[in-house]
Amino acid sequence: MIANRRSLKGKADTGKKNVRIVVLALVAFIVIAVPQYYSIMEVSYADYYNTMASAVPSVVTTAGGTVWDPKLNPLGIPPGKAQNIPSPRMQDSSAVDKKRGGYGGAGDEQHLGGFGEIDPGGISPGLFKHMISNLGIKSVMDIGCGRGFSTSWFYFHGCDVICAEGSHDAWERSVLPDKENQMVLHDFSRGPWWPEKTYDAAWSVEFLEHVSVNYHYNYVTAFRKAALVFVTASKGHGWHHVEVHKNDWWIRKYESYGLKYDAALTEQARAIAKSTKKDYKSPHGQYLDGFYVRVTLMVFVNPAVAALPEHAHLFPELGCLSKIDGINKINRKCDSTKGESEPDPKMYPLELTEKMDEDWLQWV
């Protein structure tokens, strides 16, 4: 009996030793092998993702220029500058030109043209001055600019400008002082175009209704290089009006493109255009009443561009307060003699003069 007990005790001790050995081996494996495994896996995953990232280009370059791939970042700012693509001239445009009636676009394909010689409905100097003095706009991109009357107004009032237009007729009879550098001949039905740099504002009046929705991407890429977007869209008949919709449709569309509709800026701009509709006249004595602007204008904010440091001067407002009887009353310029930090002079809006008005009227 005693011998049997000793034999059983010996076997139990041997079993315990075996368990200890297994446990120690398992611990050793965990301490040594597992970290190496995860290290190897980490490198493998890193190599995999780096390989995938390098295989997916952010910019696709074609023979015609640089093309931004919207699938990678559809709401981003297009890089560089796109190559403009003019529309070919028609060999015989007599039938189309006859249909156009009084609209410009002689010699252009049917979907182009439709601009007036000087259309007072799209020009609102009162609103333009508000955009410069109160919104701080210093650079303007005009999409569908016709002969460039609005663009030229901003130029003569100190702004950096560029405009894009599809009509050869408009290009040839442009009123811009330096059209080679201020105007781009591009047909948005043939592909996208956008400028090299970003602009404070995009201005596009009575253009939207002329471009089919399947070509929206081609000009919206240009809007993506502007901090603020001012657009109108016709509600009636006209030359090649193929997208006639209520403002609700346009707002929903543009917000789906990543632009943010600003109802307050829109109502403010319309009200100013309305209140100043008889304050300014064209060289021919017409009131520049901004009819389209005061009726259908929509203002959008593009946060991707507005957030850039080079557009920090937008929405200028004096930051220090004047006190009267110990009560804060009005904003004033900050004064370094009072221990206040003064903003960079570039943060202040452009100064407008009556001579600028005179020079523009004389030019056009």
matplotlib code that plots the C-alpha trace (Angstrom):
import matplotlib.pyplot as plt

x = [0.0, 2.8, 4.7, 1.6, 1.0, 4.7, 4.3, 1.1, 2.8, 5.7, 3.5, 1.6, 4.9, 6.0, 2.7, 3.0, 6.6, 5.2, 2.5, 5.1, 7.2, 4.3, 3.3, 6.9, 7.1, 3.8, 4.9, 8.2, 6.3, 4.1, 7.0, 9.2, 7.3, 4.0, 5.7, 7.8, 4.6, 2.8, 5.9, 6.1, 2.4, 2.7, 5.4, 3.4, 0.3, 2.4, 4.0, 0.5, -1.0, 2.0, 1.9, -1.8, -1.4, 1.4, -0.7, -3.6, -2.6, -4.1, -3.7, -4.1, -2.1, -3.2, -1.8, -4.3, -3.2, -3.7, -7.0, -8.2, -9.7, -13.0, -13.3, -10.3, -11.5, -14.7, -15.0, -11.3, -9.6, -8.5, -4.7, -2.8, -4.5, -6.6, -6.0, -8.7, -10.5, -12.1, -15.0, -14.4, -16.0, -18.8, -18.1, -21.5, -23.4, -25.9, -28.9, -27.9, -27.0, -30.4, -32.1, -30.1, -31.7, -30.2, -28.0, -24.3, -22.4, -22.0, -20.1, -20.3, -21.9, -25.6, -25.0, -22.8, -23.5, -26.7, -25.1, -26.1, -23.9, -24.1, -26.8, -27.9, -29.7, -26.4, -24.6, -25.1, -22.4, -24.1, -23.8, -20.2, -19.2, -20.7, -18.8, -15.5, -16.1, -18.1, -17.3, -13.6, -13.4, -10.2, -10.2, -13.0, -13.4, -16.2, -17.7, -19.6, -18.5, -19.7, -17.7, -16.5, -18.4, -18.8, -15.2, -13.9, -15.9, -14.1, -10.7, -11.2, -12.0, -8.8, -9.6, -7.5, -9.7, -10.1, -13.1, -14.0, -16.2, -17.1, -18.0, -15.4, -17.5, -17.4, -13.6, -13.0, -15.1, -14.0, -13.9, -11.2, -8.1, -5.8, -7.8, -4.8, -4.2, -7.7, -9.9, -9.9, -11.7, -13.2, -16.2, -17.4, -19.3, -15.9, -14.3, -13.4, -11.4, -10.2, -7.6, -4.1, -4.9, -7.9, -10.1, -12.2, -15.3, -16.8, -19.4, -21.6, -24.8, -27.2, -24.8, -26.2, -29.3, -27.2, -25.2, -26.7, -26.6, -24.3, -21.6, -22.0, -18.8, -16.9, -17.6, -18.2, -14.5, -13.8, -16.2, -14.1, -11.3, -13.4, -14.2, -17.6, -19.8, -22.4, -24.8, -28.1, -30.2, -32.9, -36.5, -37.6, -37.1, -33.9, -31.2, -30.2, -31.9, -31.6, -31.6, -34.5, -35.3, -36.4, -33.8, -34.6, -33.3, -30.1, -29.5, -30.0, -27.7, -24.9, -25.0, -24.7, -21.5, -20.2, -21.0, -22.9, -25.9, -25.9, -29.4, -28.3, -25.7, -28.2, -30.9, -28.5, -27.0, -30.5, -31.6, -28.6, -29.0, -32.7, -32.0, -29.3, -31.0, -31.3, -28.1, -25.9, -26.2, -24.3, -22.4, -25.6, -27.9, -29.4, -29.9, -27.6, -30.5, -29.1, -32.5, -31.3, -29.2, -31.9, -34.4, -32.6, -29.1, -27.9, -24.7, -22.7, -19.7, -17.0, -15.4, -12.4, -11.2, -12.6, -10.6, -7.2, -5.0, -4.8, -8.6, -8.6, -9.3, -12.9, -15.8, -13.6, -14.8, -13.0, -12.1, -11.6, -14.4, -14.9, -16.4, -18.8, -19.8, -18.2, -20.4, -19.2, -20.7, -18.9, -16.1, -12.9, -9.5, -7.1, -4.4, -0.9, -0.3, -3.0, -1.3, -3.6, -2.4, -3.1, -4.0, -2.0, -3.0, -3.9, -6.8, -8.6, -10.8, -9.8, -10.6, -13.0, -13.1, -15.4, -12.6, -12.7, -16.4, -15.5, -12.6, -14.8, -17.6, -15.1, -13.5, -16.6]
y = [0.0, 2.3, 1.5, 2.2, 5.5, 6.5, 5.5, 7.6, 10.6, 10.3, 10.3, 13.4, 15.2, 14.3, 15.6, 18.9, 19.3, 18.7, 21.3, 23.8, 23.1, 23.6, 26.9, 28.2, 27.3, 29.1, 32.2, 32.2, 31.9, 34.8, 37.0, 36.3, 35.0, 37.0, 40.5, 39.4, 38.2, 41.5, 43.4, 41.4, 41.9, 45.6, 45.9, 43.8, 46.0, 49.2, 47.9, 47.0, 50.4, 52.3, 50.3, 50.9, 54.6, 55.0, 53.1, 55.6, 59.0, 62.2, 63.9, 62.4, 64.1, 64.0, 65.3, 68.2, 69.3, 68.4, 66.7, 66.4, 63.0, 63.8, 60.2, 60.7, 63.9, 65.2, 68.2, 69.3, 72.2, 71.2, 71.3, 73.5, 74.8, 72.9, 73.3, 75.3, 73.7, 76.2, 75.1, 74.8, 77.5, 76.6, 76.5, 77.9, 79.4, 81.5, 79.4, 79.3, 83.0, 83.9, 81.9, 83.8, 87.0, 89.8, 87.5, 87.4, 84.4, 84.8, 81.9, 79.8, 76.4, 76.4, 75.8, 78.9, 82.6, 84.1, 87.2, 90.8, 93.6, 95.2, 93.6, 95.9, 93.0, 91.4, 94.5, 96.0, 98.5, 99.0, 95.3, 95.2, 98.0, 96.1, 93.0, 94.9, 97.3, 95.1, 91.5, 92.3, 90.8, 91.6, 88.9, 87.8, 84.9, 85.4, 82.2, 82.7, 86.3, 87.2, 90.2, 90.9, 93.9, 92.8, 91.5, 94.8, 96.7, 94.7, 95.3, 99.0, 99.0, 97.4, 93.6, 90.8, 89.3, 86.4, 85.3, 82.2, 82.3, 79.7, 82.1, 83.1, 86.1, 87.3, 86.7, 88.6, 91.6, 91.5, 94.8, 93.6, 95.7, 92.7, 89.8, 87.6, 87.4, 88.2, 86.0, 82.2, 80.8, 77.5, 75.4, 73.7, 71.1, 69.8, 69.4, 71.0, 74.2, 75.9, 78.6, 78.3, 80.1, 80.5, 83.6, 85.5, 85.2, 83.5, 85.6, 83.8, 85.6, 84.0, 81.2, 78.2, 77.7, 77.3, 74.3, 70.8, 69.1, 66.4, 69.1, 70.6, 69.0, 70.8, 74.3, 73.4, 72.5, 76.2, 77.3, 75.0, 77.6, 80.4, 81.2, 82.8, 81.9, 84.4, 82.9, 83.6, 81.3, 82.3, 81.3, 82.0, 81.3, 82.3, 81.1, 77.5, 77.6, 73.8, 73.9, 76.2, 75.5, 77.1, 78.3, 75.4, 73.0, 74.9, 75.2, 71.5, 70.7, 73.1, 71.9, 68.3, 69.6, 70.7, 74.5, 76.0, 78.2, 81.4, 82.8, 85.9, 86.9, 86.2, 88.4, 91.2, 91.2, 91.2, 94.0, 96.1, 95.4, 96.5, 99.6, 100.8, 99.8, 103.4, 104.8, 103.9, 104.2, 102.7, 104.9, 104.7, 106.0, 102.7, 102.1, 99.3, 97.9, 94.3, 92.8, 89.2, 89.8, 91.3, 88.6, 85.3, 85.7, 82.9, 83.2, 80.2, 79.7, 77.3, 76.4, 74.6, 77.9, 80.4, 78.7, 79.3, 81.9, 83.9, 84.6, 85.6, 89.2, 88.3, 89.6, 92.5, 94.1, 96.4, 94.5, 96.9, 98.8, 102.4, 103.2, 106.1, 106.7, 103.4, 101.4, 99.6, 101.3, 100.8, 98.9, 100.9, 100.3, 98.8, 101.2, 100.0, 103.1, 101.6, 98.3, 96.7, 94.5, 96.1, 93.8, 93.5, 96.3, 93.5, 92.6, 95.9, 96.2, 98.0, 101.7, 102.8, 106.2, 108.0, 108.1, 104.4, 104.7, 107.3, 105.3, 102.2, 104.1, 105.8, 102.5, 100.5]
z = [0.0, 1.0, -2.2, -4.3, -2.6, -3.3, -6.9, -7.3, -5.6, -7.9, -11.0, -9.6, -9.1, -12.6, -14.0, -12.1, -13.5, -17.1, -16.6, -15.3, -18.4, -20.7, -18.9, -19.1, -22.7, -23.5, -21.6, -23.5, -26.8, -25.8, -24.7, -27.6, -30.6, -30.5, -30.6, -33.5, -35.3, -34.8, -35.9, -39.1, -39.6, -39.0, -41.6, -44.0, -43.6, -43.8, -47.1, -48.4, -47.7, -48.9, -52.2, -52.6, -51.9, -54.5, -57.0, -56.7, -58.3, -56.9, -60.3, -63.7, -66.4, -70.0, -73.2, -73.0, -69.5, -65.9, -65.1, -61.5, -60.6, -58.6, -57.4, -55.0, -53.3, -55.0, -52.7, -52.7, -54.5, -58.0, -58.3, -60.7, -63.8, -66.4, -70.1, -71.8, -74.7, -77.2, -79.3, -83.1, -85.2, -87.5, -91.3, -92.1, -89.1, -91.0, -90.1, -86.4, -86.3, -87.8, -85.0, -82.3, -83.3, -81.2, -79.1, -79.5, -80.7, -84.5, -85.9, -82.7, -82.3, -81.3, -77.6, -77.3, -77.4, -75.9, -74.4, -74.9, -76.0, -72.6, -70.5, -67.6, -65.9, -65.0, -63.9, -60.4, -59.4, -56.1, -55.2, -56.7, -54.3, -51.4, -52.4, -52.3, -49.4, -47.0, -48.0, -48.7, -52.2, -54.0, -56.7, -59.0, -61.4, -63.9, -65.4, -68.6, -68.8, -72.3, -73.5, -70.0, -68.9, -65.2, -65.2, -66.5, -63.8, -61.1, -62.8, -63.0, -59.3, -58.2, -58.3, -59.8, -62.4, -64.8, -66.9, -68.9, -71.9, -74.6, -77.5, -80.0, -80.9, -77.3, -77.2, -80.4, -79.2, -75.5, -73.6, -71.2, -71.3, -71.3, -72.6, -73.3, -69.5, -68.2, -70.4, -71.2, -74.2, -73.1, -74.0, -70.8, -72.8, -73.9, -70.6, -67.2, -66.7, -63.6, -63.0, -61.4, -58.1, -55.9, -56.0, -53.4, -55.5, -58.5, -60.4, -62.9, -64.1, -66.6, -67.4, -65.4, -67.6, -70.7, -69.6, -69.4, -66.0, -67.4, -67.8, -64.3, -63.2, -65.9, -64.5, -60.8, -60.7, -61.4, -58.6, -56.3, -56.6, -55.2, -51.6, -52.4, -55.3, -56.7, -59.3, -61.0, -63.1, -65.6, -64.9, -68.5, -72.2, -74.0, -76.3, -75.4, -72.0, -71.2, -67.4, -66.2, -62.5, -59.4, -56.9, -54.6, -57.2, -57.7, -54.0, -53.5, -56.4, -55.4, -51.8, -53.0, -54.7, -51.4, -51.5, -48.6, -49.4, -47.4, -47.1, -45.2, -47.8, -50.6, -49.1, -48.3, -51.8, -53.5, -51.3, -52.2, -55.9, -55.6, -53.6, -56.1, -59.3, -60.5, -59.0, -62.0, -65.8, -68.7, -71.2, -73.4, -70.6, -69.6, -65.9, -64.7, -62.7, -62.1, -62.7, -62.7, -59.6, -57.5, -58.5, -58.7, -57.2, -54.9, -52.8, -51.7, -49.5, -50.4, -47.0, -48.6, -50.1, -47.6, -44.9, -46.6, -45.1, -48.3, -48.0, -44.3, -45.4, -46.4, -44.2, -42.8, -39.6, -37.2, -34.1, -31.3, -29.4, -28.7, -25.4, -24.7, -21.1, -20.1, -22.5, -25.6, -28.6, -32.0, -33.5, -34.4, -35.8, -33.2, -32.1, -31.2, -29.0, -26.8, -26.5, -29.2, -32.0, -35.4, -38.2, -41.4, -43.8, -46.3, -44.1, -44.9, -48.0, -51.2, -51.3, -54.0, -55.7, -58.1, -60.6, -60.9, -61.9, -64.5, -65.9, -66.4, -68.1, -70.4, -71.3, -72.1]

ax = plt.figure().add_subplot(projection="3d")
ax.plot(x, y, z, "-o")
ax.set_aspect("equal")
plt.show()
